[in-house]
């Protein structure tokens, strides 16, 4: 099985970003560097963000030459701090940003690393922090969040229909649930259904990851900064994998269009082709939205 991360909507993203040689592009979600590599290949300078230290370390090795030549600036920080971090780059002072790319969600490397706790397939601690500088882990949420709020969290962030029963089982567990296997076993006692495409623990793990990292609020903070940094005619491309992520992007884009700040490039989000989903199952829930600054 190929475990290497495959960027979703790679060709579509590059086409929509309209990258020109010498332009400056922000890759707000560096991850495994797939989008960054493709943007660099078109002659642009890239400012890439990632709050996962392991992703940054891999990138520093993979793109050592481009970093040395100042074609790539690799920043260990959340994309919610776009403006502040870019203003620190004195070498790029006064440079206009041509495009910004957001690819939300987890990378294959994060999912395959059992000790990170993102995946229900391995044995590891219930951590789920994208940035290990964060204080709260997934296991802490299961302990401190009351049952009713835990149910709401699973329902809103994961779309889990069995949220009530799962939250109750967790809070009434005879021992604290601190590992991925413990949580999976707890969920399977409630949800025995088998699905070709979705493991019964998928939605709960997703909800916990979003809560631990405050992912939706990060998006809300980042999008206005991205538009502000863009030059007129510059574009923002967002790839979302969760209804909550896509809703925030959709509402923000609609608001900008109504206010005359930007125009959407499609009436409806792009969906992955059947071929892409077959090659990369991670793409099945992806939606792409793009907008151009006026």
Secondary structure by P-SEA (a helix, b strand, c coil): ccccccccaaaaaaaaacccccbbbbccccccaaaaaaaaaabbbbbcccccaaaaaaaaaacaaaaaaccbbbbcccccaaaaaaaaccccccccccbbbbbccccccccccccccccccccccccccccccccccaaaaaccccaaaaaaaaaacccccaaaaaaaaaaacccccccaaaaaaaaaacccccccccccaaaaaaaaaaaaaaaaaaaaacaaaaaaacccccbbbbbbccaaaaaaaaaaaaaaaaaccccccccbbbbbcaaaaaaccccccbbbbbbbcc
